Amino acid sequence: MNPTLQKFFIDGPAGKLEVILGEPESMPKGIALIAHPHPLHGGTMDNKVVYTLFNTMLELEFITAKFNFRGVGQSEGRFDHGIGEIEDVITIAQAIRHQFSNYPTDLPLLLSGFSFGGAIQLHAAKRLNPEFLILVAPSVANQNAPAVPEATQFALIIHGNKDDIVLPETLLAWATPQSQPIVFIPGAEHFFHGKLAVLKQLILKTFTQKI
């Protein structure tokens, strides 16, 4: 696999947003957009879980983009407590969809995110109606995240049973009213130290059956 990588900036609501995009060699199966952890706690698009998600989506033959929220890295603006960050996602998704609108059929949209980024993707999903969601340890309680949209065809929620930052019981409390399944990786904590290969294989095996 030798994807084409490019870095560029998209004009966002609070200034330019830094984006890295990869294109698979084969005909893409969709567009994936990955959101990073909390900006005030060191979260960037270079986070190792985001890196794993990025490479996994490329391996699944998606046009894949990761980006820095406003105020992170070379993205302009400043942290907006999740409100502006939702707008960042929507702006980037719309721009990339437009960039690849020349394909014969509309490419399905996949929103993915880790921790804070996962919760932000749930908010963005209410407006973007993605076909797919892949969320890792989404901080649903802290960000008052909504349920998975009914229009979403498949949502894969992955968590570590040793997570002491996004507690498993808070994620279960969010998932229970909507009967949303969660896949737990035994022994994994919030940052999936020593479990990134397991995370990648889980996504590949589970999601390959859905596309």
PyMOL CGO cylinders between C-alpha atoms (Angstrom):
from pymol import cmd
from pymol.cgo import CYLINDER

trace = [
    CYLINDER, 0.00, 0.00, 0.00, 1.49, 3.29, -1.14, 0.3, 1, 1, 1, 1, 1, 1,
    CYLINDER, 1.49, 3.29, -1.14, -1.10, 5.99, -0.51, 0.3, 1, 1, 1, 1, 1, 1,
    CYLINDER, -1.10, 5.99, -0.51, -0.58, 9.51, -1.78, 0.3, 1, 1, 1, 1, 1, 1,
    CYLINDER, -0.58, 9.51, -1.78, -0.25, 11.93, 1.14, 0.3, 1, 1, 1, 1, 1, 1,
    CYLINDER, -0.25, 11.93, 1.14, -0.66, 15.69, 1.03, 0.3, 1, 1, 1, 1, 1, 1,
    CYLINDER, -0.66, 15.69, 1.03, -0.81, 18.48, 3.58, 0.3, 1, 1, 1, 1, 1, 1,
    CYLINDER, -0.81, 18.48, 3.58, -2.90, 21.59, 3.00, 0.3, 1, 1, 1, 1, 1, 1,
    CYLINDER, -2.90, 21.59, 3.00, -5.12, 24.14, 4.73, 0.3, 1, 1, 1, 1, 1, 1,
    CYLINDER, -5.12, 24.14, 4.73, -8.87, 24.61, 4.58, 0.3, 1, 1, 1, 1, 1, 1,
    CYLINDER, -8.87, 24.61, 4.58, -10.54, 27.92, 5.40, 0.3, 1, 1, 1, 1, 1, 1,
    CYLINDER, -10.54, 27.92, 5.40, -12.47, 27.27, 8.59, 0.3, 1, 1, 1, 1, 1, 1,
    CYLINDER, -12.47, 27.27, 8.59, -14.88, 29.36, 10.67, 0.3, 1, 1, 1, 1, 1, 1,
    CYLINDER, -14.88, 29.36, 10.67, -12.03, 30.64, 12.89, 0.3, 1, 1, 1, 1, 1, 1,
    CYLINDER, -12.03, 30.64, 12.89, -9.21, 30.66, 10.33, 0.3, 1, 1, 1, 1, 1, 1,
    CYLINDER, -9.21, 30.66, 10.33, -7.17, 28.14, 8.41, 0.3, 1, 1, 1, 1, 1, 1,
    CYLINDER, -7.17, 28.14, 8.41, -7.34, 24.48, 9.48, 0.3, 1, 1, 1, 1, 1, 1,
    CYLINDER, -7.34, 24.48, 9.48, -4.34, 22.18, 9.03, 0.3, 1, 1, 1, 1, 1, 1,
    CYLINDER, -4.34, 22.18, 9.03, -5.20, 18.94, 7.21, 0.3, 1, 1, 1, 1, 1, 1,
    CYLINDER, -5.20, 18.94, 7.21, -3.29, 15.83, 6.14, 0.3, 1, 1, 1, 1, 1, 1,
    CYLINDER, -3.29, 15.83, 6.14, -5.05, 13.73, 3.53, 0.3, 1, 1, 1, 1, 1, 1,
    CYLINDER, -5.05, 13.73, 3.53, -4.21, 10.30, 2.14, 0.3, 1, 1, 1, 1, 1, 1,
    CYLINDER, -4.21, 10.30, 2.14, -5.59, 8.75, -1.04, 0.3, 1, 1, 1, 1, 1, 1,
    CYLINDER, -5.59, 8.75, -1.04, -5.50, 4.98, -1.65, 0.3, 1, 1, 1, 1, 1, 1,
    CYLINDER, -5.50, 4.98, -1.65, -4.04, 3.65, -4.88, 0.3, 1, 1, 1, 1, 1, 1,
    CYLINDER, -4.04, 3.65, -4.88, -7.29, 1.85, -5.70, 0.3, 1, 1, 1, 1, 1, 1,
    CYLINDER, -7.29, 1.85, -5.70, -10.77, 3.23, -6.28, 0.3, 1, 1, 1, 1, 1, 1,
    CYLINDER, -10.77, 3.23, -6.28, -11.79, 4.68, -2.89, 0.3, 1, 1, 1, 1, 1, 1,
    CYLINDER, -11.79, 4.68, -2.89, -14.62, 3.11, -0.94, 0.3, 1, 1, 1, 1, 1, 1,
    CYLINDER, -14.62, 3.11, -0.94, -15.47, 6.32, 0.84, 0.3, 1, 1, 1, 1, 1, 1,
    CYLINDER, -15.47, 6.32, 0.84, -14.19, 9.39, 2.66, 0.3, 1, 1, 1, 1, 1, 1,
    CYLINDER, -14.19, 9.39, 2.66, -13.00, 9.12, 6.28, 0.3, 1, 1, 1, 1, 1, 1,
    CYLINDER, -13.00, 9.12, 6.28, -12.44, 12.08, 8.59, 0.3, 1, 1, 1, 1, 1, 1,
    CYLINDER, -12.44, 12.08, 8.59, -10.60, 11.56, 11.90, 0.3, 1, 1, 1, 1, 1, 1,
    CYLINDER, -10.60, 11.56, 11.90, -10.78, 13.88, 14.91, 0.3, 1, 1, 1, 1, 1, 1,
    CYLINDER, -10.78, 13.88, 14.91, -8.15, 14.07, 17.65, 0.3, 1, 1, 1, 1, 1, 1,
    CYLINDER, -8.15, 14.07, 17.65, -8.32, 14.18, 21.49, 0.3, 1, 1, 1, 1, 1, 1,
    CYLINDER, -8.32, 14.18, 21.49, -8.85, 17.23, 23.69, 0.3, 1, 1, 1, 1, 1, 1,
    CYLINDER, -8.85, 17.23, 23.69, -6.76, 20.25, 22.58, 0.3, 1, 1, 1, 1, 1, 1,
    CYLINDER, -6.76, 20.25, 22.58, -6.20, 21.45, 26.15, 0.3, 1, 1, 1, 1, 1, 1,
    CYLINDER, -6.20, 21.45, 26.15, -4.74, 18.10, 27.19, 0.3, 1, 1, 1, 1, 1, 1,
    CYLINDER, -4.74, 18.10, 27.19, -2.16, 17.75, 24.43, 0.3, 1, 1, 1, 1, 1, 1,
    CYLINDER, -2.16, 17.75, 24.43, -4.45, 16.32, 21.78, 0.3, 1, 1, 1, 1, 1, 1,
    CYLINDER, -4.45, 16.32, 21.78, -3.29, 16.74, 18.16, 0.3, 1, 1, 1, 1, 1, 1,
    CYLINDER, -3.29, 16.74, 18.16, -3.65, 14.88, 14.89, 0.3, 1, 1, 1, 1, 1, 1,
    CYLINDER, -3.65, 14.88, 14.89, -0.24, 13.31, 15.64, 0.3, 1, 1, 1, 1, 1, 1,
    CYLINDER, -0.24, 13.31, 15.64, -1.72, 11.34, 18.55, 0.3, 1, 1, 1, 1, 1, 1,
    CYLINDER, -1.72, 11.34, 18.55, -0.83, 7.65, 18.21, 0.3, 1, 1, 1, 1, 1, 1,
    CYLINDER, -0.83, 7.65, 18.21, -4.45, 6.45, 18.29, 0.3, 1, 1, 1, 1, 1, 1,
    CYLINDER, -4.45, 6.45, 18.29, -5.33, 8.97, 15.56, 0.3, 1, 1, 1, 1, 1, 1,
    CYLINDER, -5.33, 8.97, 15.56, -2.26, 7.80, 13.62, 0.3, 1, 1, 1, 1, 1, 1,
    CYLINDER, -2.26, 7.80, 13.62, -3.50, 4.21, 13.92, 0.3, 1, 1, 1, 1, 1, 1,
    CYLINDER, -3.50, 4.21, 13.92, -7.00, 5.16, 12.78, 0.3, 1, 1, 1, 1, 1, 1,
    CYLINDER, -7.00, 5.16, 12.78, -5.58, 7.13, 9.84, 0.3, 1, 1, 1, 1, 1, 1,
    CYLINDER, -5.58, 7.13, 9.84, -3.48, 4.21, 8.59, 0.3, 1, 1, 1, 1, 1, 1,
    CYLINDER, -3.48, 4.21, 8.59, -6.30, 1.73, 9.17, 0.3, 1, 1, 1, 1, 1, 1,
    CYLINDER, -6.30, 1.73, 9.17, -8.77, 3.77, 7.13, 0.3, 1, 1, 1, 1, 1, 1,
    CYLINDER, -8.77, 3.77, 7.13, -6.27, 4.03, 4.29, 0.3, 1, 1, 1, 1, 1, 1,
    CYLINDER, -6.27, 4.03, 4.29, -5.81, 0.28, 4.41, 0.3, 1, 1, 1, 1, 1, 1,
    CYLINDER, -5.81, 0.28, 4.41, -9.59, -0.03, 4.11, 0.3, 1, 1, 1, 1, 1, 1,
    CYLINDER, -9.59, -0.03, 4.11, -9.21, 2.06, 0.91, 0.3, 1, 1, 1, 1, 1, 1,
    CYLINDER, -9.21, 2.06, 0.91, -10.87, 5.24, 2.14, 0.3, 1, 1, 1, 1, 1, 1,
    CYLINDER, -10.87, 5.24, 2.14, -9.76, 8.72, 1.19, 0.3, 1, 1, 1, 1, 1, 1,
    CYLINDER, -9.76, 8.72, 1.19, -8.66, 9.64, 4.70, 0.3, 1, 1, 1, 1, 1, 1,
    CYLINDER, -8.66, 9.64, 4.70, -8.15, 13.01, 6.34, 0.3, 1, 1, 1, 1, 1, 1,
    CYLINDER, -8.15, 13.01, 6.34, -6.94, 13.96, 9.79, 0.3, 1, 1, 1, 1, 1, 1,
    CYLINDER, -6.94, 13.96, 9.79, -6.70, 17.54, 10.97, 0.3, 1, 1, 1, 1, 1, 1,
    CYLINDER, -6.70, 17.54, 10.97, -5.90, 19.84, 13.86, 0.3, 1, 1, 1, 1, 1, 1,
    CYLINDER, -5.90, 19.84, 13.86, -8.82, 21.55, 15.53, 0.3, 1, 1, 1, 1, 1, 1,
    CYLINDER, -8.82, 21.55, 15.53, -8.72, 25.35, 15.78, 0.3, 1, 1, 1, 1, 1, 1,
    CYLINDER, -8.72, 25.35, 15.78, -5.80, 26.59, 17.89, 0.3, 1, 1, 1, 1, 1, 1,
    CYLINDER, -5.80, 26.59, 17.89, -3.83, 23.34, 17.57, 0.3, 1, 1, 1, 1, 1, 1,
    CYLINDER, -3.83, 23.34, 17.57, -0.61, 22.99, 15.56, 0.3, 1, 1, 1, 1, 1, 1,
    CYLINDER, -0.61, 22.99, 15.56, -0.80, 25.27, 12.55, 0.3, 1, 1, 1, 1, 1, 1,
    CYLINDER, -0.80, 25.27, 12.55, -4.59, 25.65, 12.71, 0.3, 1, 1, 1, 1, 1, 1,
    CYLINDER, -4.59, 25.65, 12.71, -5.71, 29.17, 13.47, 0.3, 1, 1, 1, 1, 1, 1,
    CYLINDER, -5.71, 29.17, 13.47, -8.18, 30.27, 16.12, 0.3, 1, 1, 1, 1, 1, 1,
    CYLINDER, -8.18, 30.27, 16.12, -8.52, 29.14, 19.72, 0.3, 1, 1, 1, 1, 1, 1,
    CYLINDER, -8.52, 29.14, 19.72, -10.25, 26.40, 21.67, 0.3, 1, 1, 1, 1, 1, 1,
    CYLINDER, -10.25, 26.40, 21.67, -14.04, 26.84, 21.69, 0.3, 1, 1, 1, 1, 1, 1,
    CYLINDER, -14.04, 26.84, 21.69, -15.18, 24.25, 24.25, 0.3, 1, 1, 1, 1, 1, 1,
    CYLINDER, -15.18, 24.25, 24.25, -16.43, 21.83, 21.59, 0.3, 1, 1, 1, 1, 1, 1,
    CYLINDER, -16.43, 21.83, 21.59, -18.86, 24.24, 19.94, 0.3, 1, 1, 1, 1, 1, 1,
    CYLINDER, -18.86, 24.24, 19.94, -16.53, 25.65, 17.30, 0.3, 1, 1, 1, 1, 1, 1,
    CYLINDER, -16.53, 25.65, 17.30, -14.81, 22.28, 16.96, 0.3, 1, 1, 1, 1, 1, 1,
    CYLINDER, -14.81, 22.28, 16.96, -18.05, 20.79, 15.64, 0.3, 1, 1, 1, 1, 1, 1,
    CYLINDER, -18.05, 20.79, 15.64, -18.05, 23.51, 12.97, 0.3, 1, 1, 1, 1, 1, 1,
    CYLINDER, -18.05, 23.51, 12.97, -14.44, 22.63, 12.13, 0.3, 1, 1, 1, 1, 1, 1,
    CYLINDER, -14.44, 22.63, 12.13, -15.48, 19.04, 11.37, 0.3, 1, 1, 1, 1, 1, 1,
    CYLINDER, -15.48, 19.04, 11.37, -18.43, 20.09, 9.25, 0.3, 1, 1, 1, 1, 1, 1,
    CYLINDER, -18.43, 20.09, 9.25, -16.35, 22.59, 7.27, 0.3, 1, 1, 1, 1, 1, 1,
    CYLINDER, -16.35, 22.59, 7.27, -13.63, 20.05, 6.53, 0.3, 1, 1, 1, 1, 1, 1,
    CYLINDER, -13.63, 20.05, 6.53, -16.09, 17.30, 5.62, 0.3, 1, 1, 1, 1, 1, 1,
    CYLINDER, -16.09, 17.30, 5.62, -17.89, 19.59, 3.18, 0.3, 1, 1, 1, 1, 1, 1,
    CYLINDER, -17.89, 19.59, 3.18, -14.63, 20.78, 1.62, 0.3, 1, 1, 1, 1, 1, 1,
    CYLINDER, -14.63, 20.78, 1.62, -13.27, 17.28, 1.08, 0.3, 1, 1, 1, 1, 1, 1,
    CYLINDER, -13.27, 17.28, 1.08, -16.58, 15.99, -0.26, 0.3, 1, 1, 1, 1, 1, 1,
    CYLINDER, -16.58, 15.99, -0.26, -16.52, 18.86, -2.76, 0.3, 1, 1, 1, 1, 1, 1,
    CYLINDER, -16.52, 18.86, -2.76, -12.88, 18.11, -3.65, 0.3, 1, 1, 1, 1, 1, 1,
    CYLINDER, -12.88, 18.11, -3.65, -13.80, 14.54, -4.60, 0.3, 1, 1, 1, 1, 1, 1,
    CYLINDER, -13.80, 14.54, -4.60, -17.24, 15.21, -6.06, 0.3, 1, 1, 1, 1, 1, 1,
    CYLINDER, -17.24, 15.21, -6.06, -16.06, 14.11, -9.52, 0.3, 1, 1, 1, 1, 1, 1,
    CYLINDER, -16.06, 14.11, -9.52, -16.47, 10.40, -8.74, 0.3, 1, 1, 1, 1, 1, 1,
    CYLINDER, -16.47, 10.40, -8.74, -19.29, 8.62, -10.64, 0.3, 1, 1, 1, 1, 1, 1,
    CYLINDER, -19.29, 8.62, -10.64, -21.19, 7.97, -7.40, 0.3, 1, 1, 1, 1, 1, 1,
    CYLINDER, -21.19, 7.97, -7.40, -21.28, 9.79, -4.09, 0.3, 1, 1, 1, 1, 1, 1,
    CYLINDER, -21.28, 9.79, -4.09, -18.63, 8.40, -1.76, 0.3, 1, 1, 1, 1, 1, 1,
    CYLINDER, -18.63, 8.40, -1.76, -20.00, 7.34, 1.65, 0.3, 1, 1, 1, 1, 1, 1,
    CYLINDER, -20.00, 7.34, 1.65, -18.79, 9.34, 4.63, 0.3, 1, 1, 1, 1, 1, 1,
    CYLINDER, -18.79, 9.34, 4.63, -17.10, 7.80, 7.66, 0.3, 1, 1, 1, 1, 1, 1,
    CYLINDER, -17.10, 7.80, 7.66, -16.54, 9.89, 10.79, 0.3, 1, 1, 1, 1, 1, 1,
    CYLINDER, -16.54, 9.89, 10.79, -13.96, 8.63, 13.26, 0.3, 1, 1, 1, 1, 1, 1,
    CYLINDER, -13.96, 8.63, 13.26, -12.48, 10.07, 16.41, 0.3, 1, 1, 1, 1, 1, 1,
    CYLINDER, -12.48, 10.07, 16.41, -10.68, 9.36, 19.66, 0.3, 1, 1, 1, 1, 1, 1,
    CYLINDER, -10.68, 9.36, 19.66, -11.78, 10.59, 23.10, 0.3, 1, 1, 1, 1, 1, 1,
    CYLINDER, -11.78, 10.59, 23.10, -12.87, 14.27, 22.76, 0.3, 1, 1, 1, 1, 1, 1,
    CYLINDER, -12.87, 14.27, 22.76, -12.70, 13.82, 18.98, 0.3, 1, 1, 1, 1, 1, 1,
    CYLINDER, -12.70, 13.82, 18.98, -15.08, 10.88, 19.14, 0.3, 1, 1, 1, 1, 1, 1,
    CYLINDER, -15.08, 10.88, 19.14, -17.69, 12.88, 21.04, 0.3, 1, 1, 1, 1, 1, 1,
    CYLINDER, -17.69, 12.88, 21.04, -17.33, 15.82, 18.63, 0.3, 1, 1, 1, 1, 1, 1,
    CYLINDER, -17.33, 15.82, 18.63, -17.94, 13.45, 15.72, 0.3, 1, 1, 1, 1, 1, 1,
    CYLINDER, -17.94, 13.45, 15.72, -21.23, 12.35, 17.29, 0.3, 1, 1, 1, 1, 1, 1,
    CYLINDER, -21.23, 12.35, 17.29, -22.36, 15.99, 17.39, 0.3, 1, 1, 1, 1, 1, 1,
    CYLINDER, -22.36, 15.99, 17.39, -21.20, 16.54, 13.79, 0.3, 1, 1, 1, 1, 1, 1,
    CYLINDER, -21.20, 16.54, 13.79, -22.96, 13.36, 12.70, 0.3, 1, 1, 1, 1, 1, 1,
    CYLINDER, -22.96, 13.36, 12.70, -26.34, 14.92, 13.52, 0.3, 1, 1, 1, 1, 1, 1,
    CYLINDER, -26.34, 14.92, 13.52, -25.79, 17.31, 10.62, 0.3, 1, 1, 1, 1, 1, 1,
    CYLINDER, -25.79, 17.31, 10.62, -23.55, 15.30, 8.29, 0.3, 1, 1, 1, 1, 1, 1,
    CYLINDER, -23.55, 15.30, 8.29, -25.48, 11.98, 8.48, 0.3, 1, 1, 1, 1, 1, 1,
    CYLINDER, -25.48, 11.98, 8.48, -22.44, 9.76, 7.87, 0.3, 1, 1, 1, 1, 1, 1,
    CYLINDER, -22.44, 9.76, 7.87, -22.96, 6.22, 6.66, 0.3, 1, 1, 1, 1, 1, 1,
    CYLINDER, -22.96, 6.22, 6.66, -20.34, 4.97, 9.13, 0.3, 1, 1, 1, 1, 1, 1,
    CYLINDER, -20.34, 4.97, 9.13, -18.92, 5.85, 12.56, 0.3, 1, 1, 1, 1, 1, 1,
    CYLINDER, -18.92, 5.85, 12.56, -15.79, 4.42, 14.18, 0.3, 1, 1, 1, 1, 1, 1,
    CYLINDER, -15.79, 4.42, 14.18, -15.26, 5.92, 17.63, 0.3, 1, 1, 1, 1, 1, 1,
    CYLINDER, -15.26, 5.92, 17.63, -12.55, 5.03, 20.13, 0.3, 1, 1, 1, 1, 1, 1,
    CYLINDER, -12.55, 5.03, 20.13, -13.14, 5.84, 23.81, 0.3, 1, 1, 1, 1, 1, 1,
    CYLINDER, -13.14, 5.84, 23.81, -15.46, 8.76, 22.99, 0.3, 1, 1, 1, 1, 1, 1,
    CYLINDER, -15.46, 8.76, 22.99, -15.86, 11.16, 25.92, 0.3, 1, 1, 1, 1, 1, 1,
    CYLINDER, -15.86, 11.16, 25.92, -19.63, 11.16, 25.64, 0.3, 1, 1, 1, 1, 1, 1,
    CYLINDER, -19.63, 11.16, 25.64, -20.37, 12.40, 29.16, 0.3, 1, 1, 1, 1, 1, 1,
    CYLINDER, -20.37, 12.40, 29.16, -17.98, 15.36, 29.17, 0.3, 1, 1, 1, 1, 1, 1,
    CYLINDER, -17.98, 15.36, 29.17, -19.23, 16.58, 25.81, 0.3, 1, 1, 1, 1, 1, 1,
    CYLINDER, -19.23, 16.58, 25.81, -22.90, 15.68, 26.31, 0.3, 1, 1, 1, 1, 1, 1,
    CYLINDER, -22.90, 15.68, 26.31, -22.78, 13.62, 23.12, 0.3, 1, 1, 1, 1, 1, 1,
    CYLINDER, -22.78, 13.62, 23.12, -25.99, 12.68, 21.31, 0.3, 1, 1, 1, 1, 1, 1,
    CYLINDER, -25.99, 12.68, 21.31, -26.93, 9.18, 20.23, 0.3, 1, 1, 1, 1, 1, 1,
    CYLINDER, -26.93, 9.18, 20.23, -25.75, 7.59, 16.99, 0.3, 1, 1, 1, 1, 1, 1,
    CYLINDER, -25.75, 7.59, 16.99, -27.97, 8.99, 14.18, 0.3, 1, 1, 1, 1, 1, 1,
    CYLINDER, -27.97, 8.99, 14.18, -30.63, 6.60, 12.90, 0.3, 1, 1, 1, 1, 1, 1,
    CYLINDER, -30.63, 6.60, 12.90, -29.41, 7.20, 9.35, 0.3, 1, 1, 1, 1, 1, 1,
    CYLINDER, -29.41, 7.20, 9.35, -25.94, 5.79, 10.17, 0.3, 1, 1, 1, 1, 1, 1,
    CYLINDER, -25.94, 5.79, 10.17, -25.67, 2.30, 8.71, 0.3, 1, 1, 1, 1, 1, 1,
    CYLINDER, -25.67, 2.30, 8.71, -22.98, 1.02, 11.05, 0.3, 1, 1, 1, 1, 1, 1,
    CYLINDER, -22.98, 1.02, 11.05, -21.30, 2.35, 14.18, 0.3, 1, 1, 1, 1, 1, 1,
    CYLINDER, -21.30, 2.35, 14.18, -18.29, 0.67, 15.79, 0.3, 1, 1, 1, 1, 1, 1,
    CYLINDER, -18.29, 0.67, 15.79, -17.62, 1.91, 19.33, 0.3, 1, 1, 1, 1, 1, 1,
    CYLINDER, -17.62, 1.91, 19.33, -14.36, 0.61, 20.87, 0.3, 1, 1, 1, 1, 1, 1,
    CYLINDER, -14.36, 0.61, 20.87, -13.29, 1.02, 24.47, 0.3, 1, 1, 1, 1, 1, 1,
    CYLINDER, -13.29, 1.02, 24.47, -10.70, -0.28, 26.91, 0.3, 1, 1, 1, 1, 1, 1,
    CYLINDER, -10.70, -0.28, 26.91, -12.01, -1.95, 30.03, 0.3, 1, 1, 1, 1, 1, 1,
    CYLINDER, -12.01, -1.95, 30.03, -9.16, -0.37, 32.03, 0.3, 1, 1, 1, 1, 1, 1,
    CYLINDER, -9.16, -0.37, 32.03, -9.88, 3.18, 30.87, 0.3, 1, 1, 1, 1, 1, 1,
    CYLINDER, -9.88, 3.18, 30.87, -9.68, 5.52, 33.89, 0.3, 1, 1, 1, 1, 1, 1,
    CYLINDER, -9.68, 5.52, 33.89, -10.27, 8.75, 31.90, 0.3, 1, 1, 1, 1, 1, 1,
    CYLINDER, -10.27, 8.75, 31.90, -13.45, 7.87, 30.00, 0.3, 1, 1, 1, 1, 1, 1,
    CYLINDER, -13.45, 7.87, 30.00, -14.89, 5.44, 32.50, 0.3, 1, 1, 1, 1, 1, 1,
    CYLINDER, -14.89, 5.44, 32.50, -16.56, 2.36, 30.99, 0.3, 1, 1, 1, 1, 1, 1,
    CYLINDER, -16.56, 2.36, 30.99, -19.70, 2.94, 33.07, 0.3, 1, 1, 1, 1, 1, 1,
    CYLINDER, -19.70, 2.94, 33.07, -20.20, 6.41, 31.59, 0.3, 1, 1, 1, 1, 1, 1,
    CYLINDER, -20.20, 6.41, 31.59, -20.00, 5.02, 28.07, 0.3, 1, 1, 1, 1, 1, 1,
    CYLINDER, -20.00, 5.02, 28.07, -22.40, 2.21, 28.97, 0.3, 1, 1, 1, 1, 1, 1,
    CYLINDER, -22.40, 2.21, 28.97, -24.84, 4.75, 30.44, 0.3, 1, 1, 1, 1, 1, 1,
    CYLINDER, -24.84, 4.75, 30.44, -24.79, 6.60, 27.10, 0.3, 1, 1, 1, 1, 1, 1,
    CYLINDER, -24.79, 6.60, 27.10, -25.10, 3.41, 25.03, 0.3, 1, 1, 1, 1, 1, 1,
    CYLINDER, -25.10, 3.41, 25.03, -27.84, 1.64, 27.00, 0.3, 1, 1, 1, 1, 1, 1,
    CYLINDER, -27.84, 1.64, 27.00, -30.88, 3.79, 26.04, 0.3, 1, 1, 1, 1, 1, 1,
    CYLINDER, -30.88, 3.79, 26.04, -30.08, 3.34, 22.34, 0.3, 1, 1, 1, 1, 1, 1,
    CYLINDER, -30.08, 3.34, 22.34, -28.99, -0.32, 22.65, 0.3, 1, 1, 1, 1, 1, 1,
    CYLINDER, -28.99, -0.32, 22.65, -25.69, 0.64, 21.02, 0.3, 1, 1, 1, 1, 1, 1,
    CYLINDER, -25.69, 0.64, 21.02, -23.15, -2.20, 21.18, 0.3, 1, 1, 1, 1, 1, 1,
    CYLINDER, -23.15, -2.20, 21.18, -19.65, -1.46, 22.50, 0.3, 1, 1, 1, 1, 1, 1,
    CYLINDER, -19.65, -1.46, 22.50, -16.59, -3.60, 21.84, 0.3, 1, 1, 1, 1, 1, 1,
    CYLINDER, -16.59, -3.60, 21.84, -14.25, -3.75, 24.85, 0.3, 1, 1, 1, 1, 1, 1,
    CYLINDER, -14.25, -3.75, 24.85, -10.55, -4.59, 24.49, 0.3, 1, 1, 1, 1, 1, 1,
    CYLINDER, -10.55, -4.59, 24.49, -9.47, -6.41, 27.67, 0.3, 1, 1, 1, 1, 1, 1,
    CYLINDER, -9.47, -6.41, 27.67, -6.54, -4.79, 29.44, 0.3, 1, 1, 1, 1, 1, 1,
    CYLINDER, -6.54, -4.79, 29.44, -6.63, -1.61, 27.33, 0.3, 1, 1, 1, 1, 1, 1,
    CYLINDER, -6.63, -1.61, 27.33, -6.53, 1.77, 29.05, 0.3, 1, 1, 1, 1, 1, 1,
    CYLINDER, -6.53, 1.77, 29.05, -7.44, 5.14, 27.57, 0.3, 1, 1, 1, 1, 1, 1,
    CYLINDER, -7.44, 5.14, 27.57, -4.44, 5.56, 25.27, 0.3, 1, 1, 1, 1, 1, 1,
    CYLINDER, -4.44, 5.56, 25.27, -4.31, 1.88, 24.30, 0.3, 1, 1, 1, 1, 1, 1,
    CYLINDER, -4.31, 1.88, 24.30, -0.65, 1.44, 25.28, 0.3, 1, 1, 1, 1, 1, 1,
    CYLINDER, -0.65, 1.44, 25.28, 0.49, -1.90, 23.90, 0.3, 1, 1, 1, 1, 1, 1,
    CYLINDER, 0.49, -1.90, 23.90, -2.93, -2.45, 22.29, 0.3, 1, 1, 1, 1, 1, 1,
    CYLINDER, -2.93, -2.45, 22.29, -2.73, -0.39, 19.11, 0.3, 1, 1, 1, 1, 1, 1,
    CYLINDER, -2.73, -0.39, 19.11, -2.15, -3.45, 16.92, 0.3, 1, 1, 1, 1, 1, 1,
    CYLINDER, -2.15, -3.45, 16.92, -5.19, -5.10, 18.51, 0.3, 1, 1, 1, 1, 1, 1,
    CYLINDER, -5.19, -5.10, 18.51, -7.21, -1.94, 17.86, 0.3, 1, 1, 1, 1, 1, 1,
    CYLINDER, -7.21, -1.94, 17.86, -6.20, -1.88, 14.21, 0.3, 1, 1, 1, 1, 1, 1,
    CYLINDER, -6.20, -1.88, 14.21, -6.96, -5.56, 13.61, 0.3, 1, 1, 1, 1, 1, 1,
    CYLINDER, -6.96, -5.56, 13.61, -10.32, -5.25, 15.33, 0.3, 1, 1, 1, 1, 1, 1,
    CYLINDER, -10.32, -5.25, 15.33, -11.34, -2.42, 13.01, 0.3, 1, 1, 1, 1, 1, 1,
    CYLINDER, -11.34, -2.42, 13.01, -10.04, -4.20, 9.92, 0.3, 1, 1, 1, 1, 1, 1,
    CYLINDER, -10.04, -4.20, 9.92, -11.79, -7.49, 10.71, 0.3, 1, 1, 1, 1, 1, 1,
    CYLINDER, -11.79, -7.49, 10.71, -15.05, -5.92, 11.84, 0.3, 1, 1, 1, 1, 1, 1,
    CYLINDER, -15.05, -5.92, 11.84, -15.36, -3.22, 9.25, 0.3, 1, 1, 1, 1, 1, 1,
    CYLINDER, -15.36, -3.22, 9.25, -14.23, -5.21, 6.21, 0.3, 1, 1, 1, 1, 1, 1,
    CYLINDER, -14.23, -5.21, 6.21, -17.50, -7.14, 6.52, 0.3, 1, 1, 1, 1, 1, 1,
    CYLINDER, -17.50, -7.14, 6.52, -19.50, -3.91, 6.30, 0.3, 1, 1, 1, 1, 1, 1,
    CYLINDER, -19.50, -3.91, 6.30, -18.11, -2.28, 3.14, 0.3, 1, 1, 1, 1, 1, 1,
]
cmd.load_cgo(trace, "trace")
